[in-house]
Structures are given as structure tokens and as C-alpha cells.
Amino acid sequence: MTGLANFWPLALTALLAYLLGSIPFGLIVTDMAGLGDVRKIGSGNIGATNVLRTGRKGLAALTLLLDAAKGLAAVLLAAAYGGELYLIVAAHAVIVGHMFPVWLKFRGGKGLATGLGIVLGMSWPAALVGFATWIAIVAITRYSSLAGIISSVLIIGYMWFFTHNTDYVRTMVVLAVLVIFKHRANIGRLMRGQEPKVGRS
């Protein structure tokens, strides 16, 4: 009975975090701004980088903030309710919701902004260094996708350095695998020299 009693709150936490993560803010903000369906331009993604291709930097920044806020809110609320186990469940569920939203036939974003929010809720120093890493790589290479892939891997080490929490580190490993999976098309284009750079269509 104890196990069953714990199962339902955890299952509800996962469901709510998934639904929160599945809110497609990039699609919503561009549609509200009268720009139509952001999935019909650029990479077809709903994230901030593709929103930037509309030429509206403010909307791209807003998308980044809202997508990060989903991850942050999910882990903070779960932790406040049930502690670390609930936080970890929410972290996995909210990123899956963002990447595979039921409303968009499971074709969502690539998880970088939402992942940043998750990391922020676990360790703000790790999030700060991870974001700085992303900015530095974009500045050097002009490839947002490459920066995201590298940052998602390095964040594993950052999380260990700042927290020494093995459960958090394992969560970062799962997030990195998901991010790399969602970037598989980008990896192919990078290898062929066909990946568009930031600031170009």
C-alpha cells in the first residue's frame, strides 16, 4: 500500500510536468504576433532559435524565457511539494513534454531552453556556466545547434562539480541524450556543412 500511495502522487507530478512542458510557447507567441505558424519557416522548429529567424528578436527572447520558465517552474514546484524525488520526476517529464508534445503530434522543441530552466532549478551556478558556454560557442562558431549539443554534454560535468549529486548528474545524462537525439538532423547538416548559422536563414 505504501508503494501504491507513493505511485499516484509521482504519476500526477509527471503528468502535470509533461503538460506544462508541452505548452508550445514559440508557436503561441509568433501566432499572437501575427507571424503565422513558425513551423513553416527555417528549421520548422518551435524554439527560440527558429523564432529568431522571423526577424523578431524580442519574440525570440520571450520564447527563450517562457520555455526556460517551464523547466524551472516544474522542478521548483515539484521539489516544494515532495522533495528531490519529485523534482527529478518533474525534470524528466517536463523536458519530454517540451520535446514530444501531444498537441503537436509529438513534434516539439529541442529542449535547450527548457533544459536550462531545469538546471537552474537544480543548481544556478551550473546553469550560469552552461549558458555562458552556449553563448561562447555560438559567438565562435555561429552554430546554435553545435553550441547546444556541446553545452548539454558539458553540463553533466558542471552539475557534478557544483552539486556532487549523483541523481542530478544522471538526470543531466538523460537530458543530454534527449538533446542529442533531437539534434540528429542538425548533426547530419553540420557534417555536410549545410547547417545554417545564427543570423542567417
GROMACS elastic network, one bead per residue, 0.5 to 0.9 nm:
[ bonds ]
;  ai    aj funct       b0    kb
    1     4     6  0.50669   500
    1     5     6  0.60091   500
    1     6     6  0.86228   500
    2     5     6  0.50123   500
    2     6     6  0.62934   500
    2     7     6  0.86079   500
    3     6     6  0.51718   500
    3     7     6  0.61147   500
    4     8     6  0.66555   500
    5     8     6  0.60295   500
    5     9     6  0.73254   500
    6     9     6  0.58224   500
    6    10     6  0.63877   500
    6    11     6  0.86723   500
    7    10     6  0.52520   500
    7    11     6  0.59543   500
    7    12     6  0.85609   500
    8    12     6  0.60313   500
    8    13     6  0.84417   500
    9    12     6  0.50777   500
    9    13     6  0.60759   500
    9    14     6  0.86110   500
    9    82     6  0.88110   500
    9    86     6  0.87245   500
   10    14     6  0.61776   500
   10    15     6  0.86223   500
   10    82     6  0.88341   500
   10    85     6  0.85460   500
   10    86     6  0.64645   500
   10    89     6  0.72120   500
   10    90     6  0.86543   500
   11    14     6  0.50739   500
   11    15     6  0.61822   500
   11    16     6  0.86542   500
   11    89     6  0.86916   500
   12    15     6  0.50293   500
   12    16     6  0.60804   500
   12    17     6  0.84076   500
   13    16     6  0.52967   500
   13    17     6  0.60193   500
   13    18     6  0.84392   500
   13    74     6  0.88260   500
   13    78     6  0.68880   500
   13    86     6  0.69846   500
   13    87     6  0.88938   500
   13    89     6  0.72558   500
   13    90     6  0.62371   500
   13    93     6  0.84292   500
   14    17     6  0.51722   500
   14    18     6  0.59940   500
   14    19     6  0.86107   500
   14    86     6  0.83795   500
   14    89     6  0.60219   500
   14    90     6  0.54470   500
   14    91     6  0.86173   500
   14    92     6  0.79863   500
   14    93     6  0.53069   500
   14    94     6  0.77007   500
   15    18     6  0.50808   500
   15    19     6  0.62069   500
   15    20     6  0.86080   500
   15    90     6  0.85507   500
   15    93     6  0.72553   500
   15    94     6  0.87644   500
   16    19     6  0.51195   500
   16    20     6  0.61354   500
   16    21     6  0.85385   500
   16    74     6  0.83683   500
   16    90     6  0.82192   500
   16    93     6  0.83468   500
   16    94     6  0.83021   500
   17    20     6  0.50379   500
   17    21     6  0.60592   500
   17    22     6  0.85279   500
   17    70     6  0.84682   500
   17    71     6  0.84835   500
   17    73     6  0.89167   500
   17    74     6  0.56456   500
   17    75     6  0.83598   500
   17    78     6  0.85377   500
   17    89     6  0.85055   500
   17    90     6  0.53694   500
   17    91     6  0.77088   500
   17    92     6  0.85049   500
   17    93     6  0.55065   500
   17    95     6  0.85001   500
   17    97     6  0.74298   500
   18    21     6  0.50521   500
   18    22     6  0.60814   500
   18    74     6  0.89359   500
   18    90     6  0.77043   500
   18    92     6  0.84502   500
   18    95     6  0.74005   500
   18    96     6  0.65463   500
   18    98     6  0.74758   500
   18   101     6  0.80501   500
   19    22     6  0.50335   500
   19    23     6  0.68414   500
   19    93     6  0.85483   500
   19    94     6  0.73994   500
   19    97     6  0.61984   500
   19    98     6  0.85387   500
   19   101     6  0.78797   500
   19   102     6  0.86815   500
   20    23     6  0.57886   500
   20    70     6  0.63361   500
   20    71     6  0.84743   500
   20    73     6  0.88620   500
   20    74     6  0.74340   500
   20    94     6  0.65047   500
   20    97     6  0.71631   500
   20    98     6  0.80823   500
   21    24     6  0.79899   500
   21    67     6  0.79124   500
   21    70     6  0.58695   500
   21    71     6  0.70592   500
   21    74     6  0.81686   500
   21    93     6  0.75517   500
   21    95     6  0.61668   500
   21    96     6  0.72263   500
   21    99     6  0.80797   500
   21   100     6  0.89830   500
   21   101     6  0.76348   500
   21   114     6  0.78197   500
   22    25     6  0.88567   500
   22    94     6  0.74331   500
   22    95     6  0.84541   500
   22    96     6  0.79947   500
   22    99     6  0.75059   500
   22   100     6  0.71666   500
   22   102     6  0.71445   500
   22   103     6  0.74499   500
   22   104     6  0.86662   500
   22   108     6  0.77532   500
   23    26     6  0.89141   500
   23    28     6  0.85491   500
   23    67     6  0.85153   500
   23    70     6  0.84534   500
   23    97     6  0.79928   500
   23    98     6  0.70499   500
   23   101     6  0.75182   500
   23   103     6  0.84111   500
   24    27     6  0.54598   500
   24    28     6  0.62443   500
   24    29     6  0.88025   500
   24    46     6  0.69213   500
   24    47     6  0.84318   500
   24    67     6  0.82074   500
   24    98     6  0.73587   500
   24   101     6  0.79577   500
   24   103     6  0.86775   500
   24   104     6  0.84414   500
   24   108     6  0.74519   500
   24   109     6  0.81236   500
   25    29     6  0.59520   500
   25    30     6  0.84183   500
   25    46     6  0.77454   500
   25    47     6  0.81103   500
   25    62     6  0.86921   500
   25    63     6  0.59517   500
   25    64     6  0.88318   500
   25    66     6  0.66334   500
   25    67     6  0.66890   500
   26    29     6  0.55086   500
   26    30     6  0.62516   500
   26    31     6  0.85097   500
   26    38     6  0.74495   500
   26    45     6  0.87078   500
   26    46     6  0.50274   500
   26    47     6  0.55835   500
   26    48     6  0.65253   500
   26    50     6  0.85660   500
   26    51     6  0.65779   500
   26    59     6  0.81223   500
   26    60     6  0.77419   500
   26    62     6  0.84155   500
   26    63     6  0.52263   500
   26    64     6  0.82715   500
   26    66     6  0.85754   500
   26    67     6  0.81373   500
   26   109     6  0.88965   500
   27    30     6  0.55345   500
   27    31     6  0.61087   500
   27    32     6  0.86053   500
   27    36     6  0.83716   500
   27    37     6  0.64122   500
   27    38     6  0.59188   500
   27    39     6  0.75926   500
   27    46     6  0.57544   500
   27    47     6  0.82320   500
   27    51     6  0.84465   500
   27    63     6  0.88514   500
   28    31     6  0.52326   500
   28    32     6  0.60960   500
   28    33     6  0.85772   500
   28    37     6  0.86897   500
   29    32     6  0.50932   500
   29    33     6  0.61176   500
   29    34     6  0.87485   500
   29    35     6  0.88227   500
   29    59     6  0.68094   500
   29    60     6  0.89848   500
   29    62     6  0.80744   500
   29    63     6  0.72405   500
   30    34     6  0.64352   500
   30    35     6  0.53002   500
   30    36     6  0.63744   500
   30    37     6  0.70579   500
   30    38     6  0.65097   500
   30    51     6  0.73276   500
   30    54     6  0.85885   500
   30    59     6  0.70895   500
   30    60     6  0.89686   500
   31    34     6  0.51415   500
   31    35     6  0.54595   500
   31    37     6  0.61739   500
   31    38     6  0.77018   500
   32    35     6  0.74883   500
   32    36     6  0.81171   500
   33    36     6  0.79760   500
   33    59     6  0.84496   500
   35    38     6  0.73487   500
   35    54     6  0.77964   500
   36    39     6  0.88001   500
   36    40     6  0.83391   500
   37    40     6  0.57946   500
   37    41     6  0.79146   500
   38    41     6  0.57101   500
   38    42     6  0.81605   500
   38    44     6  0.66377   500
   38    45     6  0.72701   500
   38    46     6  0.63604   500
   38    50     6  0.73668   500
   38    51     6  0.65698   500
   38    54     6  0.79472   500
   39    42     6  0.76325   500
   39    43     6  0.74020   500
   39    45     6  0.55033   500
   39    46     6  0.61514   500
   39    50     6  0.83005   500
   40    43     6  0.81232   500
   40    44     6  0.55125   500
   40    45     6  0.85588   500
   41    44     6  0.55213   500
   41    45     6  0.82855   500
   41    50     6  0.76224   500
   41    51     6  0.87716   500
   41    53     6  0.76590   500
   41    54     6  0.79082   500
   41   201     6  0.87384   500
   42    45     6  0.76454   500
   42    50     6  0.61644   500
   42    51     6  0.87115   500
   42    53     6  0.65855   500
   42    54     6  0.86150   500
   42   196     6  0.89698   500
   42   201     6  0.61391   500
   43    46     6  0.87789   500
   43    50     6  0.64380   500
   43   201     6  0.88485   500
   44    50     6  0.71633   500
   45    48     6  0.86200   500
   45    49     6  0.82649   500
   45    50     6  0.59387   500
   45    51     6  0.82675   500
   45   107     6  0.84685   500
   45   108     6  0.70668   500
   45   109     6  0.60084   500
   45   110     6  0.78698   500
   46    49     6  0.83230   500
   46    50     6  0.64699   500
   46    51     6  0.69749   500
   46    63     6  0.89319   500
   46   108     6  0.65269   500
   46   109     6  0.54787   500
   46   110     6  0.84763   500
   47    50     6  0.56816   500
   47    51     6  0.63210   500
   47    52     6  0.88051   500
   47    60     6  0.80523   500
   47    63     6  0.69153   500
   47    64     6  0.73796   500
   47    67     6  0.81018   500
   47   108     6  0.82848   500
   47   109     6  0.54363   500
   47   110     6  0.71235   500
   47   111     6  0.82353   500
   47   112     6  0.86004   500
   47   113     6  0.80666   500
   48    52     6  0.60906   500
   48    53     6  0.88557   500
   48    59     6  0.79416   500
   48    61     6  0.68139   500
   48    62     6  0.80226   500
   48    63     6  0.53078   500
   48    64     6  0.52912   500
   48    65     6  0.89616   500
   48    67     6  0.84970   500
   48   113     6  0.80506   500
   49    52     6  0.51107   500
   49    53     6  0.68986   500
   49    60     6  0.67794   500
   49    64     6  0.85070   500
   49   144     6  0.74179   500
   49   198     6  0.77886   500
   50    53     6  0.51649   500
   50    54     6  0.74052   500
   50    60     6  0.78812   500
   51    54     6  0.55722   500
   51    55     6  0.77423   500
   51    56     6  0.72710   500
   51    57     6  0.79973   500
   51    59     6  0.68450   500
   51    60     6  0.51033   500
   51    61     6  0.88498   500
   51    63     6  0.76707   500
   52    55     6  0.55270   500
   52    56     6  0.58169   500
   52    57     6  0.55918   500
   52    58     6  0.83983   500
   52    59     6  0.73196   500
   52    61     6  0.82230   500
   52   198     6  0.86769   500
   52   199     6  0.80168   500
   53    56     6  0.74478   500
   53    57     6  0.85625   500
   53    60     6  0.85584   500
   53   198     6  0.85456   500
   53   199     6  0.73248   500
   53   200     6  0.74725   500
   53   201     6  0.62728   500
   54    57     6  0.81581   500
   54    59     6  0.88014   500
   54    60     6  0.85980   500
   55    58     6  0.89433   500
   55    59     6  0.88326   500
   55    60     6  0.86869   500
   55   199     6  0.88646   500
   56    59     6  0.54411   500
   56    60     6  0.64325   500
   56    61     6  0.88262   500
   57    60     6  0.50023   500
   57    61     6  0.61440   500
   57    62     6  0.85451   500
   58    61     6  0.51020   500
   58    62     6  0.61255   500
   58    63     6  0.85839   500
   59    63     6  0.60591   500
   59    64     6  0.85369   500
   60    63     6  0.50853   500
   60    64     6  0.62235   500
   60    65     6  0.87007   500
   61    64     6  0.50442   500
   61    65     6  0.62248   500
   61    66     6  0.86339   500
   62    65     6  0.51100   500
   62    66     6  0.60834   500
   62    67     6  0.84756   500
   63    66     6  0.51802   500
   63    67     6  0.59609   500
   63    68     6  0.83784   500
   63   113     6  0.87006   500
   64    67     6  0.53197   500
   64    68     6  0.60742   500
   64    69     6  0.84508   500
   64   112     6  0.89802   500
   64   113     6  0.57731   500
   64   114     6  0.82299   500
   65    68     6  0.51566   500
   65    69     6  0.59611   500
   65    70     6  0.87528   500
   65   113     6  0.75626   500
   65   114     6  0.88995   500
   65   117     6  0.87805   500
   66    70     6  0.63934   500
   66   113     6  0.84588   500
   66   114     6  0.84245   500
   67    70     6  0.52863   500
   67    71     6  0.69858   500
   67    72     6  0.89969   500
   67    98     6  0.82658   500
   67   111     6  0.85411   500
   67   112     6  0.87332   500
   67   113     6  0.55450   500
   67   114     6  0.50200   500
   67   115     6  0.87120   500
   67   116     6  0.88841   500
   67   117     6  0.76901   500
   68    71     6  0.54052   500
   68    72     6  0.63088   500
   68    73     6  0.86084   500
   68   112     6  0.82454   500
   68   115     6  0.69510   500
   68   116     6  0.59037   500
   68   118     6  0.75096   500
   68   120     6  0.87825   500
   69    73     6  0.57970   500
   69    74     6  0.83055   500
   69   113     6  0.84694   500
   69   114     6  0.70962   500
   69   116     6  0.89205   500
   69   117     6  0.58303   500
   69   118     6  0.85995   500
   70    73     6  0.53169   500
   70    74     6  0.60870   500
   70    75     6  0.87862   500
   70    94     6  0.73594   500
   70    95     6  0.89383   500
   70    98     6  0.87756   500
   70   113     6  0.89686   500
   70   114     6  0.62210   500
   70   117     6  0.69056   500
   70   118     6  0.82519   500
   71    74     6  0.52722   500
   71    75     6  0.64467   500
   71    76     6  0.86446   500
   71    90     6  0.85142   500
   71    91     6  0.69153   500
   71    94     6  0.62069   500
   71    95     6  0.71519   500
   71   113     6  0.80977   500
   71   115     6  0.63601   500
   71   116     6  0.73230   500
   71   119     6  0.81650   500
   71   120     6  0.84608   500
   71   121     6  0.78472   500
   72    75     6  0.55639   500
   72    76     6  0.61045   500
   72    77     6  0.84685   500
   72    91     6  0.87465   500
   72   114     6  0.76620   500
   72   115     6  0.86251   500
   72   116     6  0.80170   500
   72   118     6  0.50239   500
   72   119     6  0.77074   500
   72   120     6  0.64317   500
   72   121     6  0.52234   500
   72   122     6  0.86494   500
   73    76     6  0.52510   500
   73    77     6  0.58646   500
   73    78     6  0.82786   500
   73   117     6  0.78782   500
   73   118     6  0.82659   500
   73   121     6  0.79407   500
   74    77     6  0.54944   500
   74    78     6  0.60715   500
   74    79     6  0.85243   500
   74    87     6  0.76123   500
   74    90     6  0.58634   500
   74    91     6  0.68586   500
   74    93     6  0.88418   500
   74    94     6  0.67193   500
   74   117     6  0.88848   500
   74   118     6  0.77695   500
   74   121     6  0.87125   500
   75    78     6  0.51232   500
   75    79     6  0.59432   500
   75    80     6  0.84806   500
   75    84     6  0.89374   500
   75    86     6  0.78099   500
   75    88     6  0.72818   500
   75    89     6  0.84336   500
   75    90     6  0.56620   500
   75    91     6  0.58000   500
   75    94     6  0.85443   500
   75   117     6  0.85832   500
   75   118     6  0.63711   500
   75   121     6  0.60753   500
   75   122     6  0.77698   500
   76    79     6  0.51290   500
   76    80     6  0.60917   500
   76    81     6  0.86032   500
   76    87     6  0.69791   500
   76   118     6  0.87458   500
   76   121     6  0.60616   500
   76   122     6  0.84559   500
   77    80     6  0.50914   500
   77    81     6  0.62165   500
   77    82     6  0.87029   500
   77    86     6  0.89832   500
   77    87     6  0.78461   500
   77    90     6  0.88584   500
   78    81     6  0.51222   500
   78    82     6  0.60561   500
   78    83     6  0.68514   500
   78    84     6  0.80697   500
   78    85     6  0.85598   500
   78    86     6  0.52167   500
   78    88     6  0.84060   500
   78    89     6  0.82817   500
   78    90     6  0.63705   500
   78    91     6  0.89109   500
   79    82     6  0.53777   500
   79    84     6  0.56380   500
   79    85     6  0.77069   500
   79    86     6  0.58460   500
   79    88     6  0.84497   500
   79    90     6  0.87207   500
   80    83     6  0.60778   500
   80    84     6  0.88777   500
   80    86     6  0.87993   500
   80    87     6  0.84328   500
   81    86     6  0.76128   500
   81    87     6  0.88464   500
   82    85     6  0.71071   500
   82    86     6  0.54598   500
   82    87     6  0.76495   500
   83    86     6  0.56649   500
   83    87     6  0.63259   500
   83    88     6  0.89804   500
   84    88     6  0.62448   500
   84    89     6  0.86806   500
   84   167     6  0.89931   500
   85    88     6  0.52574   500
   85    89     6  0.63360   500
   85    90     6  0.86493   500
   85   167     6  0.89622   500
   86    89     6  0.50800   500
   86    90     6  0.60544   500
   86    91     6  0.84889   500
   87    90     6  0.51232   500
   87    91     6  0.60754   500
   87    92     6  0.88027   500
   87   121     6  0.89425   500
   87   122     6  0.86105   500
   88    92     6  0.64245   500
   88    93     6  0.86541   500
   88   167     6  0.77524   500
   88   168     6  0.74016   500
   88   171     6  0.70729   500
   89    92     6  0.54212   500
   89    93     6  0.62251   500
   89    94     6  0.86581   500
   90    93     6  0.50137   500
   90    94     6  0.58663   500
   90    95     6  0.84818   500
   91    94     6  0.55040   500
   91    95     6  0.64228   500
   91    96     6  0.87039   500
   91   115     6  0.83725   500
   91   118     6  0.61470   500
   91   119     6  0.89059   500
   91   171     6  0.76989   500
   91   175     6  0.89370   500
   92    95     6  0.55978   500
   92    96     6  0.63068   500
   92    97     6  0.87022   500
   92   171     6  0.72872   500
   92   174     6  0.79666   500
   92   175     6  0.76303   500
   93    96     6  0.51328   500
   93    97     6  0.60535   500
   93    98     6  0.86617   500
   94    98     6  0.62377   500
   94    99     6  0.86764   500
   94   114     6  0.78577   500
   94   115     6  0.88995   500
   94   118     6  0.86340   500
   95    98     6  0.50849   500
   95    99     6  0.61700   500
   95   100     6  0.83741   500
   95   110     6  0.89787   500
   95   111     6  0.62611   500
   95   114     6  0.64273   500
   95   115     6  0.66646   500
   95   118     6  0.84047   500
   95   175     6  0.76394   500
   95   178     6  0.86416   500
   96    99     6  0.51120   500
   96   100     6  0.56460   500
   96   101     6  0.76202   500
   96   111     6  0.83795   500
   96   178     6  0.83884   500
   97   100     6  0.52478   500
   97   101     6  0.50165   500
   97   102     6  0.77831   500
   97   106     6  0.84180   500
   97   108     6  0.80746   500
   98   101     6  0.58009   500
   98   106     6  0.88990   500
   98   107     6  0.88634   500
   98   108     6  0.58259   500
   98   109     6  0.59233   500
   98   110     6  0.77380   500
   98   111     6  0.65526   500
   98   114     6  0.73536   500
   99   106     6  0.71439   500
   99   107     6  0.66201   500
   99   110     6  0.57716   500
   99   111     6  0.60939   500
   99   178     6  0.85102   500
   99   179     6  0.88291   500
   99   182     6  0.77859   500
  100   103     6  0.87793   500
  100   104     6  0.77679   500
  100   105     6  0.75327   500
  100   107     6  0.53184   500
  100   108     6  0.51073   500
  100   109     6  0.76610   500
  101   104     6  0.55950   500
  101   105     6  0.66261   500
  101   107     6  0.63756   500
  101   108     6  0.57564   500
  101   109     6  0.87620   500
  102   105     6  0.52888   500
  102   106     6  0.50240   500
  102   107     6  0.80844   500
  102   108     6  0.88794   500
  103   106     6  0.70382   500
  103   107     6  0.86870   500
  104   107     6  0.55443   500
  104   108     6  0.67293   500
  105   108     6  0.82731   500
  108   111     6  0.85665   500
  109   112     6  0.82589   500
  109   182     6  0.80363   500
  110   113     6  0.83611   500
  110   114     6  0.87583   500
  110   178     6  0.82512   500
  110   179     6  0.60146   500
  110   180     6  0.86396   500
  110   181     6  0.87500   500
  110   182     6  0.54683   500
  110   183     6  0.68970   500
  111   114     6  0.53241   500
  111   115     6  0.55694   500
  111   116     6  0.83481   500
  111   175     6  0.82154   500
  111   178     6  0.79873   500
  111   179     6  0.60848   500
  111   182     6  0.80772   500
  112   116     6  0.60924   500
  112   117     6  0.87587   500
  112   148     6  0.64630   500
  112   149     6  0.88264   500
  112   152     6  0.77944   500
  112   179     6  0.71966   500
  113   117     6  0.64544   500
  113   118     6  0.87882   500
  114   117     6  0.50917   500
  114   118     6  0.63749   500
  114   119     6  0.87630   500
  115   119     6  0.62196   500
  115   120     6  0.85032   500
  115   152     6  0.84751   500
  115   172     6  0.88719   500
  115   175     6  0.72169   500
  115   179     6  0.88507   500
  116   119     6  0.51253   500
  116   120     6  0.60586   500
  116   121     6  0.86787   500
  116   127     6  0.61688   500
  116   128     6  0.89181   500
  116   130     6  0.79714   500
  116   131     6  0.74844   500
  117   121     6  0.63145   500
  117   122     6  0.87997   500
  117   127     6  0.78934   500
  118   121     6  0.52061   500
  118   122     6  0.65058   500
  118   123     6  0.87271   500
  118   127     6  0.85488   500
  119   122     6  0.50495   500
  119   123     6  0.58364   500
  119   124     6  0.68976   500
  119   126     6  0.68669   500
  119   127     6  0.53400   500
  119   130     6  0.88276   500
  119   155     6  0.85072   500
  119   159     6  0.81428   500
  119   168     6  0.89246   500
  119   172     6  0.82420   500
  120   123     6  0.52567   500
  120   125     6  0.77509   500
  120   126     6  0.73065   500
  120   127     6  0.50214   500
  120   128     6  0.77905   500
  121   124     6  0.66808   500
  121   127     6  0.85587   500
  122   126     6  0.83478   500
  122   127     6  0.84416   500
  122   159     6  0.84989   500
  122   163     6  0.85669   500
  122   168     6  0.74763   500
  123   126     6  0.54025   500
  123   127     6  0.63608   500
  123   128     6  0.87539   500
  123   159     6  0.71797   500
  123   162     6  0.72221   500
  123   163     6  0.71762   500
  124   128     6  0.60384   500
  124   129     6  0.86314   500
  125   128     6  0.50379   500
  125   129     6  0.62187   500
  125   130     6  0.84226   500
  125   158     6  0.84171   500
  125   159     6  0.86198   500
  125   162     6  0.70220   500
  126   129     6  0.52633   500
  126   130     6  0.59338   500
  126   131     6  0.85080   500
  126   155     6  0.68862   500
  126   157     6  0.89386   500
  126   158     6  0.53150   500
  126   159     6  0.55831   500
  126   160     6  0.88419   500
  126   161     6  0.82294   500
  126   162     6  0.64356   500
  126   163     6  0.86307   500
  127   131     6  0.60107   500
  127   132     6  0.84565   500
  127   155     6  0.78593   500
  127   158     6  0.83736   500
  127   159     6  0.84526   500
  128   131     6  0.52391   500
  128   132     6  0.61387   500
  128   133     6  0.85735   500
  129   132     6  0.50072   500
  129   133     6  0.60859   500
  129   134     6  0.86828   500
  129   155     6  0.82288   500
  129   158     6  0.75019   500
  130   133     6  0.50177   500
  130   134     6  0.63510   500
  130   135     6  0.87819   500
  130   151     6  0.59844   500
  130   152     6  0.78589   500
  130   154     6  0.73977   500
  130   155     6  0.58111   500
  130   158     6  0.74259   500
  131   134     6  0.50480   500
  131   135     6  0.62702   500
  131   136     6  0.86173   500
  131   151     6  0.77462   500
  132   135     6  0.50941   500
  132   136     6  0.61103   500
  132   137     6  0.86526   500
  133   136     6  0.51290   500
  133   137     6  0.62147   500
  133   138     6  0.85883   500
  133   147     6  0.76557   500
  133   150     6  0.85037   500
  133   151     6  0.61912   500
  133   154     6  0.85694   500
  134   137     6  0.53095   500
  134   138     6  0.61641   500
  134   139     6  0.85385   500
  134   144     6  0.78708   500
  134   146     6  0.88083   500
  134   147     6  0.50245   500
  134   148     6  0.62425   500
  134   150     6  0.78557   500
  134   151     6  0.57466   500
  134   152     6  0.89460   500
  135   138     6  0.51769   500
  135   139     6  0.60360   500
  135   140     6  0.86299   500
  135   144     6  0.87357   500
  135   147     6  0.75837   500
  136   139     6  0.50671   500
  136   140     6  0.62378   500
  136   141     6  0.86172   500
  136   147     6  0.81323   500
  137   140     6  0.50962   500
  137   141     6  0.58722   500
  137   142     6  0.73610   500
  137   143     6  0.75962   500
  137   144     6  0.79900   500
  137   146     6  0.77194   500
  137   147     6  0.51851   500
  137   148     6  0.87042   500
  137   150     6  0.84412   500
  137   151     6  0.85945   500
  138   141     6  0.52684   500
  138   143     6  0.54219   500
  138   144     6  0.56063   500
  138   145     6  0.86416   500
  138   146     6  0.78570   500
  138   147     6  0.57455   500
  138   148     6  0.88235   500
  138   197     6  0.89211   500
  138   198     6  0.77802   500
  139   142     6  0.56468   500
  139   143     6  0.83196   500
  140   143     6  0.83694   500
  141   144     6  0.82776   500
  141   146     6  0.81395   500
  141   147     6  0.81519   500
  141   197     6  0.80875   500
  142   146     6  0.86696   500
  142   147     6  0.84979   500
  142   196     6  0.86764   500
  142   197     6  0.51442   500
  142   198     6  0.53010   500
  142   199     6  0.81243   500
  143   146     6  0.53773   500
  143   147     6  0.62881   500
  143   148     6  0.86842   500
  143   190     6  0.88218   500
  143   195     6  0.76330   500
  143   196     6  0.72726   500
  143   198     6  0.59848   500
  144   147     6  0.51037   500
  144   148     6  0.61250   500
  144   149     6  0.87018   500
  144   196     6  0.89738   500
  144   197     6  0.71546   500
  144   198     6  0.63569   500
  145   148     6  0.50518   500
  145   149     6  0.62189   500
  145   150     6  0.86676   500
  145   183     6  0.70677   500
  145   186     6  0.65574   500
  145   187     6  0.80383   500
  145   190     6  0.87587   500
  145   195     6  0.85171   500
  145   197     6  0.89069   500
  146   149     6  0.51727   500
  146   150     6  0.61689   500
  146   151     6  0.83885   500
  146   183     6  0.89032   500
  146   186     6  0.81490   500
  146   187     6  0.78819   500
  146   190     6  0.80060   500
  147   150     6  0.53244   500
  147   151     6  0.58849   500
  147   152     6  0.84087   500
  148   151     6  0.51393   500
  148   152     6  0.59615   500
  148   153     6  0.86554   500
  148   179     6  0.79406   500
  148   180     6  0.86628   500
  148   183     6  0.88365   500
  149   152     6  0.52786   500
  149   153     6  0.65387   500
  149   154     6  0.88354   500
  149   176     6  0.75972   500
  149   179     6  0.68151   500
  149   180     6  0.60241   500
  149   183     6  0.75673   500
  150   153     6  0.53024   500
  150   154     6  0.62060   500
  150   155     6  0.85988   500
  151   154     6  0.50173   500
  151   155     6  0.59066   500
  151   156     6  0.88767   500
  151   176     6  0.87276   500
  152   155     6  0.53264   500
  152   156     6  0.72174   500
  152   172     6  0.77647   500
  152   173     6  0.84829   500
  152   175     6  0.73821   500
  152   176     6  0.50090   500
  152   177     6  0.85233   500
  152   179     6  0.70910   500
  152   180     6  0.81537   500
  153   156     6  0.57767   500
  153   157     6  0.77441   500
  153   172     6  0.81112   500
  153   173     6  0.75625   500
  153   175     6  0.88915   500
  153   176     6  0.56680   500
  153   177     6  0.84787   500
  153   180     6  0.89102   500
  154   157     6  0.54489   500
  154   158     6  0.64283   500
  154   159     6  0.87599   500
  154   176     6  0.89686   500
  155   159     6  0.59051   500
  155   160     6  0.84669   500
  155   169     6  0.87270   500
  155   172     6  0.69603   500
  155   173     6  0.87908   500
  155   176     6  0.83660   500
  156   159     6  0.52973   500
  156   160     6  0.64260   500
  156   161     6  0.87526   500
  156   168     6  0.86890   500
  156   169     6  0.57498   500
  156   170     6  0.80627   500
  156   171     6  0.86150   500
  156   172     6  0.53581   500
  156   173     6  0.62921   500
  156   176     6  0.79986   500
  157   160     6  0.51201   500
  157   161     6  0.61045   500
  157   162     6  0.86722   500
  157   169     6  0.78436   500
  158   161     6  0.50571   500
  158   162     6  0.61840   500
  158   163     6  0.84301   500
  158   169     6  0.89323   500
  159   162     6  0.53514   500
  159   163     6  0.58063   500
  159   164     6  0.71333   500
  159   165     6  0.77285   500
  159   168     6  0.70959   500
  159   169     6  0.60149   500
  159   172     6  0.76839   500
  160   163     6  0.54019   500
  160   165     6  0.63970   500
  160   166     6  0.72974   500
  160   168     6  0.79328   500
  160   169     6  0.59998   500
  161   164     6  0.60742   500
  162   165     6  0.85721   500
  163   166     6  0.84274   500
  163   168     6  0.80228   500
  163   169     6  0.86398   500
  164   167     6  0.89887   500
  164   168     6  0.82676   500
  164   169     6  0.78685   500
  165   168     6  0.53577   500
  165   169     6  0.62840   500
  165   170     6  0.87565   500
  166   170     6  0.60755   500
  166   171     6  0.85366   500
  167   170     6  0.51057   500
  167   171     6  0.62547   500
  167   172     6  0.87202   500
  168   171     6  0.50233   500
  168   172     6  0.63237   500
  168   173     6  0.87791   500
  169   173     6  0.63560   500
  169   174     6  0.88342   500
  170   173     6  0.50010   500
  170   174     6  0.64340   500
  170   175     6  0.87016   500
  171   174     6  0.51380   500
  171   175     6  0.62195   500
  171   176     6  0.86006   500
  172   176     6  0.60124   500
  172   177     6  0.85696   500
  173   176     6  0.50904   500
  173   177     6  0.62582   500
  173   178     6  0.86907   500
  174   177     6  0.51787   500
  174   178     6  0.62717   500
  174   179     6  0.86410   500
  175   178     6  0.51055   500
  175   179     6  0.60667   500
  175   180     6  0.85640   500
  176   179     6  0.50636   500
  176   180     6  0.60962   500
  176   181     6  0.84733   500
  177   180     6  0.52127   500
  177   181     6  0.60951   500
  177   182     6  0.86566   500
  178   181     6  0.50052   500
  178   182     6  0.61750   500
  178   183     6  0.85998   500
  179   182     6  0.51546   500
  179   183     6  0.62301   500
  179   184     6  0.88172   500
  180   184     6  0.62629   500
  180   187     6  0.84537   500
  181   184     6  0.53082   500
  181   185     6  0.86932   500
  182   185     6  0.76160   500
  182   186     6  0.84853   500
  183   186     6  0.50529   500
  183   187     6  0.61443   500
  183   188     6  0.87291   500
  184   187     6  0.50255   500
  184   188     6  0.64009   500
  184   189     6  0.88096   500
  185   188     6  0.51291   500
  185   189     6  0.63760   500
  185   190     6  0.86539   500
  186   189     6  0.50197   500
  186   190     6  0.60074   500
  186   191     6  0.85395   500
  186   194     6  0.88387   500
  186   195     6  0.65139   500
  187   190     6  0.50184   500
  187   191     6  0.61931   500
  187   192     6  0.86577   500
  187   195     6  0.82969   500
  188   191     6  0.51966   500
  188   192     6  0.63481   500
  188   193     6  0.86295   500
  188   194     6  0.84257   500
  188   195     6  0.83515   500
  189   192     6  0.50044   500
  189   193     6  0.59134   500
  189   196     6  0.85116   500
  190   194     6  0.59725   500
  190   195     6  0.50897   500
  190   196     6  0.86933   500
  191   194     6  0.76971   500
  191   195     6  0.83736   500
  192   195     6  0.77714   500
  193   196     6  0.86868   500
  196   199     6  0.84902   500
  196   200     6  0.62915   500
  196   201     6  0.65134   500
  197   200     6  0.55887   500
  197   201     6  0.77473   500
  198   201     6  0.80059   500
